[in-house]
Amino acid sequence: DGWNPFSHPYKKMDYGKWELFIPPGEDGYSPVPHGSKLKVVIRAENGELLYRISPWARYVVRYEGKVNYDWVHWNPPQSYIRRHHSPKRLKSLRIYESHVGIASPEGKIASYKNFTYNVLPRIKDLGYNCIQLMAIMEHAYYASFGYQVTSFFAASSRYGTPDDLKEMIDVAHSMGITVLLDVVHSHASKNSEDGLNKFDGTDSCFFHPGTKGTHQLWDSRLFDYANWEVLRFLLSNLRMWIEDYGFDGFRFDGVTSMLYHHHGIGQEFSGDYNEYFGLHVNEDALCYLMLANHMINLLHPECITIAEDVSGMPALCRPVAEGGGGFDYRLAMAIPDKWIQIIKELKDEDWNMGNIVYTLTNRRCDEKYIAYAESHDQALVGDKTLAFRLMDAEMYTNMSVLSPLTPVIDRGIQLHKMIRLITHALGGDSYLNFMG
Protein backbone atom coordinates (compact mmCIF):
# COMPACT_ATOMS: atom_id res chain seq x y z
CA ASP A 1 0.00 0.00 0.00
CA GLY A 2 3.01 2.28 -0.54
CA TRP A 3 3.78 2.11 3.19
CA ASN A 4 0.74 4.20 4.13
CA PRO A 5 0.81 3.90 7.95
CA PHE A 6 -2.92 4.74 8.31
CA SER A 7 -4.52 2.49 5.66
CA HIS A 8 -5.29 -0.49 7.96
CA PRO A 9 -6.14 0.63 11.51
CA TYR A 10 -6.54 -1.97 14.26
CA LYS A 11 -9.68 -2.15 16.40
CA LYS A 12 -9.16 -1.93 20.17
CA MET A 13 -10.71 -4.82 22.13
CA ASP A 14 -10.91 -5.78 25.80
CA TYR A 15 -7.92 -6.85 27.92
CA GLY A 16 -5.30 -5.01 25.89
CA LYS A 17 -5.99 -6.88 22.65
CA TRP A 18 -6.02 -5.28 19.22
CA GLU A 19 -7.52 -6.84 16.10
CA LEU A 20 -7.05 -6.27 12.38
CA PHE A 21 -9.20 -8.08 9.81
CA ILE A 22 -8.24 -7.78 6.15
CA PRO A 23 -10.87 -9.31 3.83
CA PRO A 24 -9.77 -11.64 1.00
CA GLY A 25 -9.14 -10.24 -2.45
CA GLU A 26 -11.50 -10.55 -5.40
CA ASP A 27 -9.94 -13.94 -6.24
CA GLY A 28 -10.78 -15.21 -2.75
CA TYR A 29 -7.13 -15.40 -1.71
CA SER A 30 -5.19 -13.47 0.92
CA PRO A 31 -4.42 -9.93 -0.27
CA VAL A 32 -1.04 -10.21 1.49
CA PRO A 33 1.13 -12.39 -0.80
CA HIS A 34 3.76 -14.77 0.54
CA GLY A 35 7.08 -12.93 0.84
CA SER A 36 5.55 -9.46 1.41
CA LYS A 37 7.34 -7.06 3.73
CA LEU A 38 5.20 -5.99 6.68
CA LYS A 39 5.39 -3.54 9.56
CA VAL A 40 3.25 -2.73 12.57
CA VAL A 41 2.79 1.00 13.18
CA ILE A 42 2.14 2.08 16.76
CA ARG A 43 1.20 5.53 17.92
CA ALA A 44 2.97 6.05 21.25
CA GLU A 45 1.48 8.00 24.18
CA ASN A 46 3.46 11.07 23.12
CA GLY A 47 2.02 10.88 19.58
CA GLU A 48 5.19 9.51 17.97
CA LEU A 49 4.74 6.90 15.23
CA LEU A 50 6.81 3.75 15.85
CA TYR A 51 7.54 1.24 13.08
CA ARG A 52 7.91 -2.21 14.61
CA ILE A 53 8.20 -5.89 13.74
CA SER A 54 5.36 -7.98 15.15
CA PRO A 55 6.44 -9.90 18.29
CA TRP A 56 4.74 -12.93 16.68
CA ALA A 57 6.55 -12.63 13.31
CA ARG A 58 7.42 -16.09 11.95
CA TYR A 59 10.14 -15.03 9.50
CA VAL A 60 12.46 -12.02 9.64
CA VAL A 61 15.28 -11.36 7.19
CA ARG A 62 18.24 -9.01 7.10
CA TYR A 63 18.74 -7.90 3.53
CA GLU A 64 22.21 -7.10 2.20
CA GLY A 65 23.45 -3.68 3.16
CA LYS A 66 20.82 -3.22 5.89
CA VAL A 67 21.43 -3.11 9.63
CA ASN A 68 17.95 -4.08 10.86
CA TYR A 69 15.81 -7.11 10.14
CA ASP A 70 12.63 -6.91 8.03
CA TRP A 71 9.45 -8.83 8.81
CA VAL A 72 8.59 -11.02 5.82
CA HIS A 73 5.14 -12.64 5.55
CA TRP A 74 5.72 -16.42 5.53
CA ASN A 75 2.72 -18.18 3.99
CA PRO A 76 3.96 -20.43 1.16
CA PRO A 77 1.37 -22.10 -1.13
CA GLN A 78 2.69 -25.49 0.03
CA SER A 79 4.31 -25.67 3.45
CA TYR A 80 6.50 -28.59 4.56
CA ILE A 81 4.42 -31.57 5.75
CA ARG A 82 5.89 -33.75 8.48
CA ARG A 83 6.32 -37.41 7.54
CA HIS A 84 7.69 -38.92 10.74
CA HIS A 85 6.47 -39.08 14.33
CA SER A 86 8.64 -37.99 17.23
CA PRO A 87 10.65 -40.81 18.83
CA LYS A 88 9.33 -42.32 22.04
CA ARG A 89 10.43 -40.57 25.22
CA LEU A 90 13.98 -41.65 26.05
CA LYS A 91 14.94 -43.14 29.42
CA SER A 92 18.41 -41.58 29.17
CA LEU A 93 19.77 -38.95 26.81
CA ARG A 94 23.05 -38.89 24.89
CA ILE A 95 22.91 -35.28 23.74
CA TYR A 96 24.87 -33.74 20.87
CA GLU A 97 24.74 -29.99 21.53
CA SER A 98 24.78 -28.31 18.12
CA HIS A 99 24.94 -24.92 16.40
CA VAL A 100 23.74 -25.08 12.79
CA GLY A 101 25.81 -22.09 11.66
CA ILE A 102 29.22 -23.52 12.67
CA ALA A 103 28.47 -27.12 11.63
CA SER A 104 30.67 -26.94 8.55
CA PRO A 105 34.41 -26.73 7.80
CA GLU A 106 33.72 -23.91 5.32
CA GLY A 107 34.36 -20.32 6.33
CA LYS A 108 30.72 -19.28 6.14
CA ILE A 109 27.44 -19.62 8.07
CA ALA A 110 26.22 -23.16 7.37
CA SER A 111 22.60 -23.99 6.56
CA TYR A 112 19.76 -26.17 7.85
CA LYS A 113 20.14 -28.20 4.61
CA ASN A 114 23.84 -28.81 5.31
CA PHE A 115 22.98 -30.00 8.83
CA THR A 116 20.22 -32.27 7.51
CA TYR A 117 22.29 -34.06 4.90
CA ASN A 118 25.87 -33.84 6.21
CA VAL A 119 25.69 -33.65 10.02
CA LEU A 120 22.64 -35.70 11.08
CA PRO A 121 23.98 -39.01 9.64
CA ARG A 122 27.26 -38.45 11.49
CA ILE A 123 25.43 -37.75 14.79
CA LYS A 124 23.44 -40.96 14.31
CA ASP A 125 26.58 -43.00 13.52
CA LEU A 126 28.34 -41.66 16.64
CA GLY A 127 25.57 -43.13 18.81
CA TYR A 128 23.83 -39.98 20.02
CA ASN A 129 20.06 -40.20 20.48
CA CYS A 130 19.31 -36.50 21.07
CA ILE A 131 20.27 -33.13 19.56
CA GLN A 132 20.12 -29.84 21.46
CA LEU A 133 19.98 -26.94 18.97
CA MET A 134 21.46 -23.56 19.88
CA ALA A 135 20.76 -20.21 18.22
CA ILE A 136 17.50 -21.09 16.43
CA MET A 137 15.31 -18.27 17.80
CA GLU A 138 16.15 -15.22 15.67
CA HIS A 139 18.93 -13.02 17.02
CA ALA A 140 20.36 -9.96 15.32
CA TYR A 141 23.88 -10.35 16.79
CA TYR A 142 25.34 -13.60 15.45
CA ALA A 143 28.24 -13.64 17.94
CA SER A 144 25.77 -13.89 20.84
CA PHE A 145 25.31 -17.58 19.80
CA GLY A 146 21.55 -17.06 19.94
CA TYR A 147 21.37 -15.64 23.46
CA GLN A 148 20.22 -12.12 22.51
CA VAL A 149 16.86 -13.00 20.96
CA THR A 150 15.05 -10.36 18.89
CA SER A 151 12.16 -12.39 17.36
CA PHE A 152 10.94 -15.21 19.61
CA PHE A 153 8.58 -16.83 17.10
CA ALA A 154 10.97 -16.69 14.12
CA ALA A 155 13.41 -19.46 13.21
CA SER A 156 16.71 -17.80 12.26
CA SER A 157 16.71 -16.93 8.56
CA ARG A 158 20.52 -16.87 8.33
CA TYR A 159 20.50 -20.70 8.00
CA GLY A 160 17.51 -20.98 5.65
CA THR A 161 13.70 -20.97 5.69
CA PRO A 162 11.26 -22.23 8.35
CA ASP A 163 10.48 -25.19 6.04
CA ASP A 164 14.19 -26.10 5.95
CA LEU A 165 14.17 -26.32 9.76
CA LYS A 166 10.98 -28.41 9.75
CA GLU A 167 12.59 -30.81 7.27
CA MET A 168 15.75 -31.02 9.40
CA ILE A 169 13.75 -31.97 12.51
CA ASP A 170 11.65 -34.44 10.51
CA VAL A 171 14.76 -36.18 9.13
CA ALA A 172 16.22 -36.36 12.66
CA HIS A 173 12.99 -38.03 13.81
CA SER A 174 13.27 -40.54 10.95
CA MET A 175 16.65 -41.54 12.45
CA GLY A 176 15.12 -41.96 15.92
CA ILE A 177 16.80 -38.78 17.19
CA THR A 178 15.03 -36.54 19.73
CA VAL A 179 15.43 -32.79 19.02
CA LEU A 180 15.50 -30.19 21.82
CA LEU A 181 15.46 -26.42 21.42
CA ASP A 182 17.73 -24.16 23.48
CA VAL A 183 14.96 -21.72 24.52
CA VAL A 184 15.83 -18.26 25.87
CA HIS A 185 13.01 -16.94 28.05
CA SER A 186 15.33 -15.47 30.68
CA HIS A 187 15.98 -12.20 28.86
CA ALA A 188 15.69 -10.45 25.47
CA SER A 189 17.81 -8.26 23.22
CA LYS A 190 17.79 -4.49 23.78
CA ASN A 191 17.05 -3.92 20.08
CA SER A 192 13.84 -1.94 19.57
CA GLU A 193 13.67 -1.51 15.76
CA ASP A 194 13.71 -5.29 15.22
CA GLY A 195 13.21 -6.58 18.78
CA LEU A 196 10.76 -6.37 21.71
CA ASN A 197 12.40 -3.51 23.58
CA LYS A 198 10.27 -0.34 23.87
CA PHE A 199 7.68 -1.98 21.63
CA ASP A 200 4.99 0.60 22.51
CA GLY A 201 7.43 3.43 23.21
CA THR A 202 7.68 2.71 26.95
CA ASP A 203 10.39 0.58 28.58
CA SER A 204 7.78 -1.55 30.38
CA CYS A 205 5.72 -3.19 27.64
CA PHE A 206 7.09 -6.75 28.00
CA PHE A 207 9.68 -5.96 30.66
CA HIS A 208 10.13 -4.47 34.11
CA PRO A 209 10.75 -0.71 33.93
CA GLY A 210 14.04 0.90 34.92
CA THR A 211 17.00 -0.95 36.37
CA LYS A 212 14.84 -3.88 37.49
CA GLY A 213 14.20 -4.65 33.82
CA THR A 214 17.85 -4.63 32.72
CA HIS A 215 20.47 -7.33 33.32
CA GLN A 216 23.64 -5.46 34.22
CA LEU A 217 26.05 -8.15 32.94
CA TRP A 218 24.22 -9.22 29.78
CA ASP A 219 22.99 -5.70 28.89
CA SER A 220 19.60 -7.15 27.97
CA ARG A 221 15.95 -6.73 29.02
CA LEU A 222 14.25 -8.82 31.73
CA PHE A 223 10.65 -10.01 31.35
CA ASP A 224 7.88 -9.10 33.79
CA TYR A 225 6.62 -12.62 34.58
CA ALA A 226 3.71 -11.24 36.65
CA ASN A 227 2.16 -9.73 33.51
CA TRP A 228 -0.59 -11.90 31.96
CA GLU A 229 0.23 -10.76 28.41
CA VAL A 230 3.90 -11.71 28.92
CA LEU A 231 2.88 -15.14 30.27
CA ARG A 232 0.59 -15.70 27.26
CA PHE A 233 3.37 -14.62 24.90
CA LEU A 234 6.00 -16.95 26.39
CA LEU A 235 3.68 -19.95 26.87
CA SER A 236 2.32 -19.70 23.32
CA ASN A 237 5.93 -19.43 22.13
CA LEU A 238 6.71 -22.83 23.69
CA ARG A 239 3.62 -24.40 22.11
CA MET A 240 4.51 -22.99 18.69
CA TRP A 241 7.98 -24.57 18.69
CA ILE A 242 6.52 -27.97 19.65
CA GLU A 243 3.38 -27.96 17.51
CA ASP A 244 4.57 -26.14 14.37
CA TYR A 245 8.17 -27.31 14.15
CA GLY A 246 8.07 -30.66 15.97
CA PHE A 247 10.63 -29.98 18.72
CA ASP A 248 10.58 -32.64 21.43
CA GLY A 249 11.30 -30.34 24.36
CA PHE A 250 13.52 -27.55 25.61
CA ARG A 251 16.70 -26.70 27.43
CA PHE A 252 15.78 -23.52 29.31
CA ASP A 253 18.69 -21.08 29.27
CA GLY A 254 19.61 -18.76 32.15
CA VAL A 255 17.32 -20.34 34.75
CA THR A 256 19.54 -19.07 37.59
CA SER A 257 19.07 -15.50 36.37
CA MET A 258 15.29 -16.04 36.37
CA LEU A 259 15.07 -17.63 39.82
CA TYR A 260 16.70 -14.83 41.84
CA HIS A 261 16.37 -11.06 41.94
CA HIS A 262 20.18 -10.91 42.17
CA HIS A 263 20.38 -13.08 38.99
CA GLY A 264 23.25 -15.07 40.51
CA ILE A 265 25.63 -12.12 40.02
CA GLY A 266 28.47 -12.23 42.56
CA GLN A 267 26.89 -15.20 44.35
CA GLU A 268 28.80 -18.31 45.41
CA PHE A 269 26.23 -21.04 45.95
CA SER A 270 27.46 -23.37 48.68
CA GLY A 271 24.31 -25.50 49.01
CA ASP A 272 23.03 -23.80 52.16
CA TYR A 273 19.22 -23.80 52.02
CA ASN A 274 19.02 -20.11 53.01
CA GLU A 275 20.43 -19.35 49.55
CA TYR A 276 17.37 -20.85 47.86
CA PHE A 277 14.47 -19.66 50.00
CA GLY A 278 13.82 -16.06 50.93
CA LEU A 279 12.94 -12.64 49.59
CA HIS A 280 15.74 -12.83 47.02
CA VAL A 281 13.85 -15.54 45.09
CA ASN A 282 11.88 -14.20 42.10
CA GLU A 283 8.56 -15.92 42.78
CA ASP A 284 6.98 -14.62 39.54
CA ALA A 285 9.71 -16.25 37.44
CA LEU A 286 9.56 -19.48 39.47
CA CYS A 287 5.77 -19.61 38.98
CA TYR A 288 6.25 -19.04 35.23
CA LEU A 289 8.68 -21.99 35.00
CA MET A 290 6.26 -24.20 36.97
CA LEU A 291 3.41 -23.08 34.70
CA ALA A 292 5.47 -23.72 31.55
CA ASN A 293 6.44 -27.22 32.66
CA HIS A 294 2.85 -27.96 33.77
CA MET A 295 1.51 -26.86 30.37
CA ILE A 296 4.10 -28.87 28.41
CA ASN A 297 3.51 -31.95 30.56
CA LEU A 298 -0.28 -31.62 30.22
CA LEU A 299 -0.42 -31.02 26.45
CA HIS A 300 2.71 -32.88 25.32
CA PRO A 301 3.70 -35.41 28.02
CA GLU A 302 6.30 -36.93 25.68
CA CYS A 303 8.33 -33.68 25.73
CA ILE A 304 11.49 -33.21 27.84
CA THR A 305 12.61 -30.07 29.70
CA ILE A 306 16.10 -29.32 31.01
CA ALA A 307 17.10 -26.49 33.37
CA GLU A 308 20.40 -24.63 33.08
CA ASP A 309 20.70 -23.71 36.75
CA VAL A 310 24.08 -23.16 38.36
CA SER A 311 22.65 -22.53 41.85
CA GLY A 312 21.29 -26.02 42.54
CA MET A 313 17.78 -24.84 43.54
CA PRO A 314 16.20 -27.80 45.41
CA ALA A 315 13.17 -29.56 43.84
CA LEU A 316 13.63 -27.78 40.50
CA CYS A 317 13.45 -31.21 38.86
CA ARG A 318 10.54 -32.58 40.86
CA PRO A 319 6.91 -32.58 39.62
CA VAL A 320 4.87 -29.40 39.99
CA ALA A 321 2.29 -31.44 41.97
CA GLU A 322 4.98 -31.89 44.65
CA GLY A 323 5.73 -28.18 44.71
CA GLY A 324 8.75 -28.64 42.43
CA GLY A 325 9.79 -26.72 39.34
CA GLY A 326 8.60 -29.47 36.99
CA PHE A 327 11.82 -29.94 34.97
CA ASP A 328 12.88 -33.43 33.91
CA TYR A 329 16.64 -32.79 34.11
CA ARG A 330 19.14 -30.20 35.24
CA LEU A 331 22.66 -29.66 33.88
CA ALA A 332 25.45 -30.78 36.24
CA MET A 333 27.25 -27.45 35.88
CA ALA A 334 29.87 -28.04 38.61
CA ILE A 335 31.52 -30.88 36.67
CA PRO A 336 33.13 -28.93 33.77
CA ASP A 337 34.30 -26.26 36.22
CA LYS A 338 36.00 -28.98 38.30
CA TRP A 339 37.86 -30.35 35.23
CA ILE A 340 39.09 -26.87 34.27
CA GLN A 341 40.26 -26.24 37.84
CA ILE A 342 42.14 -29.56 37.97
CA ILE A 343 43.85 -29.05 34.60
CA LYS A 344 44.80 -25.45 35.40
CA GLU A 345 45.96 -25.85 38.99
CA LEU A 346 47.29 -29.39 39.46
CA LYS A 347 50.11 -31.53 38.09
CA ASP A 348 49.00 -34.92 36.76
CA GLU A 349 50.38 -36.80 39.76
CA ASP A 350 48.42 -34.54 42.16
CA TRP A 351 44.97 -35.35 40.81
CA ASN A 352 42.83 -36.43 43.78
CA MET A 353 40.58 -39.34 42.80
CA GLY A 354 38.40 -38.95 45.90
CA ASN A 355 37.76 -35.28 45.13
CA ILE A 356 36.92 -36.05 41.48
CA VAL A 357 34.49 -38.84 42.40
CA TYR A 358 32.86 -36.65 45.08
CA THR A 359 32.21 -33.85 42.54
CA LEU A 360 30.84 -36.29 39.97
CA THR A 361 28.45 -37.95 42.42
CA ASN A 362 27.48 -34.91 44.53
CA ARG A 363 23.81 -34.63 43.54
CA ARG A 364 20.33 -35.19 44.94
CA CYS A 365 19.25 -38.75 44.17
CA ASP A 366 15.64 -37.78 43.41
CA GLU A 367 16.51 -35.26 40.69
CA LYS A 368 17.98 -36.24 37.32
CA TYR A 369 21.23 -34.65 36.15
CA ILE A 370 22.87 -34.35 32.74
CA ALA A 371 26.64 -34.75 33.00
CA TYR A 372 29.11 -33.14 30.62
CA ALA A 373 32.83 -32.51 30.51
CA GLU A 374 32.37 -29.37 28.39
CA SER A 375 29.55 -27.57 26.59
CA HIS A 376 29.39 -24.40 24.49
CA ASP A 377 30.03 -22.43 27.71
CA GLN A 378 33.54 -23.89 27.93
CA ALA A 379 34.29 -24.35 24.22
CA LEU A 380 33.08 -21.00 22.84
CA VAL A 381 32.48 -18.27 25.38
CA GLY A 382 35.95 -16.74 25.74
CA ASP A 383 37.40 -20.05 26.83
CA LYS A 384 39.34 -23.06 25.53
CA THR A 385 38.24 -26.64 24.93
CA LEU A 386 39.64 -29.40 27.17
CA ALA A 387 41.72 -30.63 24.22
CA PHE A 388 43.38 -27.22 23.85
CA ARG A 389 43.91 -26.94 27.60
CA LEU A 390 45.70 -30.32 27.57
CA MET A 391 47.67 -30.03 24.31
CA ASP A 392 47.55 -26.35 23.26
CA ALA A 393 50.09 -25.37 20.53
CA GLU A 394 50.92 -28.96 19.58
CA MET A 395 47.32 -29.40 18.40
CA TYR A 396 48.36 -27.49 15.27
CA THR A 397 51.53 -29.44 14.52
CA ASN A 398 51.44 -32.95 16.00
CA MET A 399 47.91 -34.30 15.56
CA SER A 400 48.68 -36.07 12.29
CA VAL A 401 49.54 -39.78 11.92
CA LEU A 402 52.32 -38.56 9.62
CA SER A 403 54.16 -36.86 12.48
CA PRO A 404 55.71 -38.66 15.47
CA LEU A 405 53.58 -39.01 18.62
CA THR A 406 54.86 -36.57 21.23
CA PRO A 407 54.46 -36.94 25.02
CA VAL A 408 52.15 -33.89 25.10
CA ILE A 409 49.74 -35.28 22.49
CA ASP A 410 49.92 -38.79 23.95
CA ARG A 411 49.15 -37.51 27.48
CA GLY A 412 46.45 -35.13 26.22
CA ILE A 413 44.52 -37.79 24.30
CA GLN A 414 44.70 -40.30 27.16
CA LEU A 415 43.51 -37.78 29.77
CA HIS A 416 40.81 -36.51 27.39
CA LYS A 417 39.43 -40.05 27.02
CA MET A 418 39.60 -40.74 30.75
CA ILE A 419 37.89 -37.44 31.66
CA ARG A 420 34.99 -38.27 29.33
CA LEU A 421 34.79 -41.89 30.46
CA ILE A 422 34.54 -41.10 34.17
CA THR A 423 32.15 -38.16 33.53
CA HIS A 424 29.93 -40.43 31.41
CA ALA A 425 30.03 -43.21 34.03
CA LEU A 426 29.54 -41.26 37.27
CA GLY A 427 28.25 -37.79 36.39
CA GLY A 428 24.50 -38.23 36.13
CA ASP A 429 21.51 -39.81 34.39
CA SER A 430 22.33 -38.55 30.88
CA TYR A 431 25.35 -37.17 28.99
CA LEU A 432 26.00 -34.13 26.79
CA ASN A 433 28.81 -33.24 24.41
CA PHE A 434 29.26 -30.03 22.43
CA MET A 435 29.69 -30.54 18.69
CA GLY A 436 33.22 -31.27 17.53
Order of alpha helices (4+ residues) and beta strands (2+ residues): beta-beta-beta-beta-beta-beta-beta-beta-alpha-beta-beta-beta-alpha-beta-beta-beta-alpha-beta-alpha-alpha-beta-beta-alpha-alpha-beta-alpha-alpha-alpha-alpha-beta
